[in-house]
Amino acid sequence: MPKKGNRKRLKYRGNISSETVTVADYADSDPAIVKTGRVKKAVANAIQKEVKLLCGLEASQVPVTEEALSSVVEDHLDCDSSDQVDADGHSNELKVSRKKKSKRQQEGAEDYGEQYPIDIWLFLASYIRPEDIVKFALICKSAWAVTCTAAFWTRLYKRYYCSDVYLPERLQREVIGRLSSLRACVIRSLYLMYEPFHSRLSEKPSIPESTPTTLQNCSCLLYWCKKGSGNRTDQRWEFNYKFKKQSPKLKNGCRNGLQFPRQYEQVHKNPDQDCYLLQITTFNFIFTPVVMGMTLTLFTINVSTDMRHHRVRMLFQDSPLPQGKKPKKDQGLLVILDPVHSVRLLDWWHPQYPFSASI
């Protein structure tokens, strides 16, 4: 009786070939024979017919010997023998490729790129246009830090300063050197001196084409009205509403976005940040209730009853409206201005936006 230990075991080799092989081909075969790469005559004939069919030839035209087929199978087995599967079911070739990939990732994590001194970014900032400041700040953290400095905003103001343009007292060249609210003052002065910014404001119509949604859930800080320009017979009134956008509530008390450096907090100080001024001009005086401290939940601009002018409707409530819910008219204070001559929504950088100290 031969010992059991003398019999060689067949190792699992995965997909040996791309051809369809049944389990019966390996059921009664000797492991030693399979290891040498010799196949049965039935399998050889099947492969021979398939090759001839793929070539478009008849069986009598191109004879294929069994030795040629066995040599092809041996070569294929030799190629597959290097890709044996490990205990986890992954091939050695895949394992090597993953190791190479992990090494590349480690090398890429250690290589953070070239870091240039901040003086180079400050020098490049001298050639940046005002409309490209945001793109320049998004290049890297050093470029963003340059846009936070007082030197950047002072140079930007001096580059586009024009003595022929009228500027308010706070935006004059002699006063612009103050660090307090320097960034806000330079941006406001650019809308007076820089032609691309100034042309944007002149292109806006007196009545917006669509109802602005910016004032949704904004809190009303101030309200005042005054007489506008016009003759005695055509006396107009201007109603002003100052709104402030509510900051979103974040979890765990986290702050939104990057924080400015501490040494430049005065430079970026702006009491009118996220504030808007709604100016509504009417043909006559209209009594309106006091809405300071309330939240605007509905704002519409429609055609007036005489079909010649416009009508403005505003609904104020004590608390902000939850997202996805429609406001109820019976639960708030409704303000209607009709007829309306013009409606203007001014951002804090607009030249006609009043300073906080002058209101």
BATOR-192363 format. One record per residue (C-alpha): residue number from 1; residue in one letter; chain; z, x, y. Coordinates in pm, 1 decimal. Example, Ala and Ser with C-alpha at 12.3 -4.5 7.8 and 13.67 -1.06 7.14 Angstrom:
<recs>
   nr  rest  kette        c3        c1        c2
    1     A      A     780.0    1230.0    -450.0
    2     S      A     714.0    1367.0    -106.0
</recs>
This chain:
<recs>
   nr  rest  kette        c3        c1        c2
    1     M      A       0.0       0.0       0.0
    2     P      A     -96.2     146.3     337.8
    3     K      A     180.6     171.5     592.8
    4     K      A     175.5     -69.4     879.9
    5     G      A     220.6     210.4    1130.6
    6     N      A    -115.7     366.8    1043.6
    7     R      A    -308.7      68.7    1173.0
    8     K      A    -422.0     112.9    1528.6
    9     R      A    -349.0    -166.0    1773.3
   10     L      A    -611.3    -300.7    2006.4
   11     K      A    -524.6    -289.4    2374.1
   12     Y      A    -621.6    -577.2    2595.8
   13     R      A    -919.4    -474.9    2808.7
   14     G      A    -976.5    -782.1    3025.6
   15     N      A   -1335.4    -894.4    3086.7
   16     I      A   -1544.8    -642.4    2889.6
   17     S      A   -1881.4    -781.1    2991.1
   18     S      A   -2021.6   -1058.5    3201.7
   19     E      A   -2188.0   -1225.6    2896.8
   20     T      A   -2031.1   -1524.3    2725.4
   21     V      A   -1836.0   -1406.2    2418.1
   22     T      A   -1659.8   -1647.5    2182.4
   23     V      A   -1326.2   -1593.9    2012.3
   24     A      A   -1499.0   -1595.2    1670.9
   25     D      A   -1670.5   -1266.8    1751.8
   26     Y      A   -1332.9   -1091.9    1749.5
   27     A      A   -1145.4   -1294.7    1493.2
   28     D      A   -1233.7   -1093.7    1177.3
   29     S      A   -1336.2    -764.9    1332.8
   30     D      A   -1159.6    -439.5    1267.4
   31     P      A    -981.7    -297.8    1575.3
   32     A      A   -1116.8      49.7    1498.9
   33     I      A   -1473.8     -82.1    1500.2
   34     V      A   -1424.3    -277.2    1820.8
   35     K      A   -1282.8      31.8    1986.2
   36     T      A   -1598.3     230.9    1907.0
   37     G      A   -1809.3     -26.9    2081.6
   38     R      A   -2018.2    -146.4    1781.2
   39     V      A   -2100.0    -515.8    1785.6
   40     K      A   -2215.2    -754.9    1518.9
   41     K      A   -2581.1    -808.4    1446.7
   42     A      A   -2562.1   -1175.1    1554.8
   43     V      A   -2421.4   -1076.3    1893.5
   44     A      A   -2686.7    -803.8    1928.4
   45     N      A   -2966.3   -1051.0    1856.4
   46     A      A   -2827.0   -1298.9    2107.8
   47     I      A   -2816.9   -1033.2    2377.4
   48     Q      A   -3168.2    -919.5    2285.4
   49     K      A   -3306.9   -1272.8    2325.0
   50     E      A   -3128.9   -1323.3    2656.1
   51     V      A   -3273.0    -998.4    2793.3
   52     K      A   -3624.8   -1099.1    2694.6
   53     L      A   -3585.4   -1442.0    2849.4
   54     L      A   -3466.1   -1289.4    3176.1
   55     C      A   -3765.7   -1053.2    3177.9
   56     G      A   -4010.3   -1337.1    3103.6
   57     L      A   -4141.6   -1171.7    2784.8
   58     E      A   -4184.4   -1292.1    2430.7
   59     A      A   -3974.9   -1161.0    2145.1
   60     S      A   -4267.5    -970.7    1985.6
   61     Q      A   -4368.1    -781.1    2299.4
   62     V      A   -4060.0    -572.4    2374.0
   63     P      A   -3858.4    -473.8    2065.5
   64     V      A   -3502.5    -376.6    2135.5
   65     T      A   -3322.8    -171.3    1873.4
   66     E      A   -2963.2    -213.5    1776.3
   67     E      A   -2889.0     147.9    1869.3
   68     A      A   -2997.1      86.4    2229.0
   69     L      A   -2777.1    -221.4    2252.9
   70     S      A   -2480.1     -41.3    2102.6
   71     S      A   -2522.4     245.5    2348.2
   72     V      A   -2527.6       0.0    2638.6
   73     V      A   -2212.7    -166.5    2511.0
   74     E      A   -2042.5     172.6    2461.2
   75     D      A   -2122.5     272.5    2817.9
   76     H      A   -1990.2     -60.2    2940.2
   77     L      A   -1673.6     -19.9    2735.9
   78     D      A   -1622.4     332.9    2867.6
   79     C      A   -1646.2     202.4    3223.6
   80     D      A   -1402.2     -77.4    3155.0
   81     S      A   -1157.3     148.1    2973.2
   82     S      A   -1057.4     303.0    3307.3
   83     D      A    -956.1     -39.4    3442.5
   84     Q      A    -691.6    -133.2    3187.9
   85     V      A    -446.5    -401.1    3287.4
   86     D      A     -80.9    -313.9    3333.3
   87     A      A     219.5    -521.0    3229.2
   88     D      A     216.4    -727.3    3549.7
   89     G      A    -144.8    -836.1    3495.4
   90     H      A    -298.9    -620.5    3769.9
   91     S      A    -559.8    -353.3    3705.5
   92     N      A    -509.6      11.8    3789.6
   93     E      A    -803.6       6.7    4029.9
   94     L      A    -652.9    -283.5    4223.5
   95     K      A    -318.7    -108.2    4224.3
   96     V      A    -470.7     208.8    4369.9
   97     S      A    -655.0      12.1    4638.4
   98     R      A    -333.7    -163.0    4736.9
   99     K      A    -154.1     169.0    4763.5
  100     K      A    -428.9     299.5    4990.3
  101     K      A    -410.3     -15.7    5198.5
  102     S      A     -32.2      11.8    5233.7
  103     K      A     -67.0     373.5    5343.2
  104     R      A    -320.8     271.6    5606.2
  105     Q      A     -87.1       1.5    5733.3
  106     Q      A     198.3     249.6    5758.3
  107     E      A     -21.8     495.3    5943.9
  108     G      A    -139.5     216.7    6175.7
  109     A      A     219.2     109.0    6241.0
  110     E      A     318.5     460.9    6337.7
  111     D      A      13.5     502.6    6564.7
  112     Y      A      77.8     301.0    6881.8
  113     G      A    -218.6     436.9    7074.2
  114     E      A    -229.3     653.2    7381.2
  115     Q      A      27.5     579.7    7652.7
  116     Y      A     -69.5     679.0    8004.6
  117     P      A     173.7     737.6    8293.4
  118     I      A     240.4     444.9    8521.0
  119     D      A      95.5     641.3    8815.0
  120     I      A    -250.5     612.4    8658.6
  121     W      A    -219.5     233.3    8634.7
  122     L      A     -97.4     220.1    8993.7
  123     F      A    -404.2     419.4    9099.3
  124     L      A    -639.8     189.1    8906.7
  125     A      A    -472.4    -115.2    9061.1
  126     S      A    -606.8      -9.0    9400.4
  127     Y      A    -956.1    -113.0    9285.6
  128     I      A    -865.4    -450.9    9133.6
  129     R      A    -990.6    -765.9    9305.2
  130     P      A    -735.3   -1041.9    9376.4
  131     E      A    -897.2   -1278.6    9125.4
  132     D      A    -871.7   -1012.3    8849.9
  133     I      A    -499.6    -940.3    8882.7
  134     V      A    -409.7   -1157.6    8583.5
  135     K      A    -666.7    -985.4    8361.2
  136     F      A    -541.2    -644.1    8473.8
  137     A      A    -178.8    -736.8    8398.7
  138     L      A    -273.0    -843.7    8043.4
  139     I      A    -406.5    -499.4    7947.2
  140     C      A     -65.8    -356.2    7855.2
  141     K      A     296.2    -363.9    7959.9
  142     S      A     254.7     -69.4    8197.6
  143     A      A     -26.2    -248.9    8381.4
  144     W      A     193.7    -558.5    8408.4
  145     A      A     482.2    -349.0    8540.8
  146     V      A     254.7    -215.8    8816.2
  147     T      A     181.5    -570.3    8935.7
  148     C      A     556.1    -623.0    8974.8
  149     T      A     606.4    -340.0    9224.0
  150     A      A     627.6    -382.4    9600.0
  151     A      A     374.5    -102.7    9651.9
  152     F      A     106.3    -299.7    9465.0
  153     W      A     140.4    -610.9    9683.7
  154     T      A     170.5    -411.0   10006.1
  155     R      A    -151.0    -219.3    9932.3
  156     L      A    -327.9    -541.3    9838.9
  157     Y      A    -233.2    -696.3   10172.8
  158     K      A    -345.9    -392.9   10374.6
  159     R      A    -675.6    -372.5   10187.5
  160     Y      A    -784.0    -724.1   10289.8
  161     Y      A    -607.1    -748.7   10624.0
  162     C      A    -824.1    -886.3   10903.3
  163     S      A    -700.6    -893.1   11262.6
  164     D      A    -945.1   -1170.8   11358.6
  165     V      A    -780.8   -1425.4   11127.7
  166     Y      A    -486.5   -1622.6   11260.2
  167     L      A    -174.5   -1570.8   11048.0
  168     P      A     167.4   -1735.0   11076.6
  169     E      A     455.0   -1525.4   11199.9
  170     R      A     593.0   -1462.0   10851.8
  171     L      A     251.4   -1333.1   10734.1
  172     Q      A     196.3   -1090.0   11020.6
  173     R      A     142.3    -722.5   10945.9
  174     E      A     463.7    -619.6   11118.4
  175     V      A     678.6    -853.6   10906.8
  176     I      A     500.4    -831.8   10570.7
  177     G      A     693.2    -516.4   10478.6
  178     R      A    1006.5    -714.5   10389.5
  179     L      A    1083.4    -718.7   10019.9
  180     S      A    1207.5   -1077.8   10018.6
  181     S      A     929.9   -1307.8    9886.5
  182     L      A     669.7   -1034.1    9934.5
  183     R      A     446.0   -1153.5    9650.3
  184     A      A     440.8   -1515.0    9773.9
  185     C      A     359.5   -1409.2   10130.6
  186     V      A      72.5   -1183.9   10022.3
  187     I      A     -78.8   -1460.8    9808.7
  188     R      A     -59.3   -1705.3   10100.0
  189     S      A    -219.8   -1456.1   10335.7
  190     L      A    -506.0   -1396.9   10090.4
  191     Y      A    -599.1   -1765.3   10112.2
  192     L      A    -647.2   -1708.6   10485.7
  193     M      A    -812.5   -1365.1   10487.3
  194     Y      A    -996.0   -1338.9   10152.6
  195     E      A   -1321.2   -1535.4   10168.8
  196     P      A   -1353.5   -1630.0    9795.4
  197     F      A   -1004.8   -1785.8    9805.2
  198     H      A   -1061.8   -1953.0   10141.2
  199     S      A   -1386.6   -2113.4   10025.6
  200     R      A   -1212.4   -2276.5    9729.7
  201     L      A    -993.4   -2482.8    9961.2
  202     S      A   -1277.8   -2602.0   10181.5
  203     E      A   -1472.7   -2739.2    9885.6
  204     K      A   -1208.7   -2997.6    9789.6
  205     P      A   -1289.7   -3359.9    9889.9
  206     S      A   -1056.5   -3584.2   10089.4
  207     I      A   -1014.0   -3815.6    9790.0
  208     P      A    -996.4   -3653.2    9444.2
  209     E      A   -1261.4   -3768.3    9199.8
  210     S      A    -999.5   -3837.2    8932.5
  211     T      A    -628.5   -3909.6    8951.6
  212     P      A    -437.4   -3580.4    8921.3
  213     T      A    -192.1   -3562.3    8632.3
  214     T      A      -1.3   -3261.7    8766.9
  215     L      A     271.1   -3475.8    8923.1
  216     Q      A     365.9   -3646.2    8598.0
  217     N      A     747.8   -3635.6    8554.9
  218     C      A     793.2   -3430.4    8873.2
  219     S      A    1107.8   -3473.9    9079.8
  220     C      A    1078.6   -3572.9    9447.2
  221     L      A    1270.2   -3325.4    9664.0
  222     L      A    1174.3   -3434.4   10014.7
  223     Y      A     999.5   -3721.7   10188.3
  224     W      A     892.3   -3761.0   10551.1
  225     C      A     622.1   -3929.4   10753.9
  226     K      A     466.8   -3856.6   11093.8
  227     K      A     190.6   -3974.9   11318.8
  228     G      A    -145.9   -3819.3   11259.4
  229     S      A    -436.6   -3748.2   11488.9
  230     G      A    -647.0   -4031.6   11631.2
  231     N      A    -686.5   -4271.9   11919.6
  232     R      A    -444.5   -4549.0   12005.1
  233     T      A    -668.8   -4803.1   11841.3
  234     D      A    -714.3   -4584.7   11533.8
  235     Q      A    -369.2   -4433.2   11489.4
  236     R      A    -315.2   -4277.7   11145.8
  237     W      A       6.4   -4197.7   10963.8
  238     E      A      72.9   -3914.0   10724.1
  239     F      A     319.2   -3959.4   10436.2
  240     N      A     442.0   -3638.5   10273.6
  241     Y      A     611.4   -3609.7    9934.5
  242     K      A     735.7   -3275.8    9808.5
  243     F      A     761.5   -3256.8    9430.3
  244     K      A     897.5   -2991.9    9197.0
  245     K      A     783.0   -2950.3    8839.3
  246     Q      A    1063.0   -2961.0    8586.8
  247     S      A    1101.9   -2648.6    8378.1
  248     P      A    1063.5   -2706.5    8001.2
  249     K      A    1377.6   -2703.4    7791.6
  250     L      A    1376.0   -2421.2    7537.1
  251     K      A    1591.3   -2383.7    7228.7
  252     N      A    1886.2   -2141.7    7218.0
  253     G      A    1868.0   -2096.8    7595.1
  254     C      A    1566.7   -1862.5    7571.0
  255     R      A    1369.2   -1788.8    7885.1
  256     N      A    1001.6   -1855.0    7903.0
  257     G      A     772.6   -1551.9    7942.9
  258     L      A     841.1   -1200.3    8065.2
  259     Q      A    1118.0   -1138.9    8312.9
  260     F      A    1052.4    -935.8    8624.7
  261     P      A    1235.7    -603.5    8661.2
  262     R      A    1570.1    -631.7    8835.5
  263     Q      A    1479.2    -391.3    9113.3
  264     Y      A    1187.9    -620.1    9208.5
  265     E      A    1359.2    -957.4    9189.3
  266     Q      A    1346.3    -996.2    9568.2
  267     V      A     974.4    -920.5    9565.4
  268     H      A     902.6   -1213.4    9331.3
  269     K      A    1153.0   -1451.6    9485.3
  270     N      A     981.9   -1778.7    9574.6
  271     P      A    1182.3   -2094.1    9656.7
  272     D      A     861.1   -2302.2    9642.0
  273     Q      A     762.6   -2192.9    9290.7
  274     D      A     627.1   -2487.5    9082.9
  275     C      A     630.2   -2710.0    9393.8
  276     Y      A     356.7   -2941.4    9521.4
  277     L      A     304.3   -3135.5    9843.0
  278     L      A     136.5   -3476.2    9827.4
  279     Q      A     -14.1   -3578.4   10162.3
  280     I      A    -131.1   -3939.4   10191.2
  281     T      A    -296.0   -4046.8   10516.9
  282     T      A    -308.8   -4420.1   10596.9
  283     F      A    -472.9   -4618.2   10878.7
  284     N      A    -143.2   -4775.6   10987.5
  285     F      A     228.1   -4742.6   10932.6
  286     I      A     359.9   -4877.4   10601.7
  287     F      A     726.4   -4921.1   10526.5
  288     T      A     822.8   -4731.7   10211.9
  289     P      A    1162.7   -4695.1   10042.0
  290     V      A    1346.7   -4364.2   10011.3
  291     V      A    1264.6   -4198.5    9677.2
  292     M      A    1426.1   -3855.5    9713.6
  293     G      A    1591.5   -3741.8    9391.4
  294     M      A    1383.3   -3975.3    9172.8
  295     T      A    1114.5   -3883.0    8918.8
  296     L      A     749.2   -3982.4    8952.9
  297     T      A     634.6   -4143.9    8626.9
  298     L      A     313.5   -4317.3    8739.6
  299     F      A      52.4   -4215.7    8997.3
  300     T      A    -282.0   -4394.5    9035.2
  301     I      A    -563.6   -4402.9    9292.0
  302     N      A    -772.3   -4721.0    9286.9
  303     V      A   -1008.8   -4909.6    9512.4
  304     S      A    -845.2   -5114.3    9786.8
  305     T      A    -862.5   -5491.4    9810.2
  306     D      A   -1120.9   -5476.5   10090.6
  307     M      A   -1346.5   -5258.5    9866.3
  308     R      A   -1391.9   -5008.0   10151.7
  309     H      A   -1089.4   -4781.3   10112.1
  310     H      A    -849.3   -4663.2    9843.4
  311     R      A    -503.2   -4766.8    9730.5
  312     V      A    -226.4   -4542.5    9598.1
  313     R      A      42.6   -4665.7    9360.4
  314     M      A     347.2   -4457.6    9267.0
  315     L      A     627.2   -4553.8    9030.9
  316     F      A     958.9   -4370.4    9061.4
  317     Q      A    1237.6   -4381.4    8804.1
  318     D      A    1582.5   -4226.9    8776.3
  319     S      A    1502.1   -4012.9    8471.0
  320     P      A    1186.1   -3846.2    8331.7
  321     L      A     967.7   -4049.5    8103.5
  322     P      A     968.1   -3936.1    7737.5
  323     Q      A     639.0   -3798.9    7612.8
  324     G      A     411.0   -4060.7    7460.4
  325     K      A     580.1   -4362.0    7624.6
  326     K      A     428.2   -4578.1    7895.4
  327     P      A     627.8   -4653.1    8210.7
  328     K      A     755.8   -5005.0    8272.0
  329     K      A     704.9   -5138.1    8622.4
  330     D      A    1017.0   -5352.6    8620.0
  331     Q      A    1243.1   -5052.1    8548.3
  332     G      A    1151.8   -4838.7    8850.5
  333     L      A    1074.9   -4838.3    9220.7
  334     L      A     709.6   -4910.8    9300.4
  335     V      A     550.8   -4767.2    9617.1
  336     I      A     208.8   -4899.2    9726.2
  337     L      A       6.9   -4747.4   10012.4
  338     D      A    -298.4   -4952.3   10112.8
  339     P      A    -541.7   -4883.1   10278.0
  340     V      A    -557.1   -4505.0   10236.5
  341     H      A    -781.1   -4266.8   10428.8
  342     S      A    -723.8   -3942.6   10230.9
  343     V      A    -511.8   -3802.1    9948.3
  344     R      A    -443.1   -3430.1    9923.9
  345     L      A    -238.8   -3237.8    9669.5
  346     L      A    -136.8   -2895.2    9803.0
  347     D      A       1.4   -2607.0    9599.5
  348     W      A     264.0   -2374.1    9740.6
  349     W      A       1.9   -2110.6    9833.3
  350     H      A    -208.9   -2351.8   10041.4
  351     P      A    -229.2   -2255.4   10412.7
  352     Q      A    -122.5   -2607.6   10517.7
  353     Y      A     173.4   -2609.1   10282.6
  354     P      A     484.9   -2588.7   10502.6
  355     F      A     728.8   -2304.0   10452.9
  356     S      A    1070.9   -2394.2   10322.4
  357     A      A    1233.4   -2275.5   10645.2
  358     S      A    1004.0   -2483.5   10869.3
  359     I      A    1046.1   -2821.0   10700.9
</recs>
